[in-house]
């Protein structure tokens, strides 16, 4: 194994670990904040369902992985500069994600991945390295995760309020306590399905740049994802989830909106459905954006003032800055890595 490939593998595992550390807690944030599940139990459940989601969706439909691996073009070269550039992009993503975690801001690890890989590719091959046909799917994902997430959260909450308006509060709390546990499991499953594929696609891209013969390419030109990679990514993501994440749980599940149990279920159900639609159509969306905008929609269904718009503003700024911020860091890191290696 070359030094460049070793660095890429280590940094890629680091990015997956940080995703489990910073992104996966979004899936269980509402269940913890409404006291349906204890943090320890919720984390264990998230680890299991992250793995199941990554496994099941990859076997059924690996379109998201294909989109990510084709979003930029790293041309293989004799000097191995493409692999060095990819390593620099992974390093930039880790820096960005750790900074976001430190400040407790649920930034999108998915968008950091896309921005980092794009910034590195531009540093190596200019803007012609960007594949616009695949990149446009990121913009579709922004609309789905933001607009559709908010709308479905709003509508789902309203429907539940109408259907259960004559039900005793204690009965409703018992019903939605169990329902929300299932909703959190569904969110963890879909997080694995979406984010797991993104990292698998990038992981295989690194191996392909090192030696194309080490990667199986399917008949349609996409990477065939091996079972060992699904297991590896799921385990590392689960390890990251088990290590940390309370800051993100607090920001998403407690600070932004004070949720009741039925509202927590509405947010989980709405976000899970959005993620399922996106995964089946091969559109890479941010699980963070989808979950947080669904929570905003749920809060707004009660009244606009129920949403802490100060916290929302911080999140939105983090989302806006992720693409240029992480992309620029990756660009300069790529230039630095090329000089060093």
PyMOL commands that set and color helices and strands:
alter all, ss='L'
color gray80, all
select helices_A, chain A and resi 3-22+25-33+39-60+63-69+81-102+109-125+127-129+132-163+169-210+212-214+227-243+246-255+261-281+287-302+304-306+309-340
alter helices_A, ss='H'
color red, helices_A
deselect
rebuild
show_as cartoon
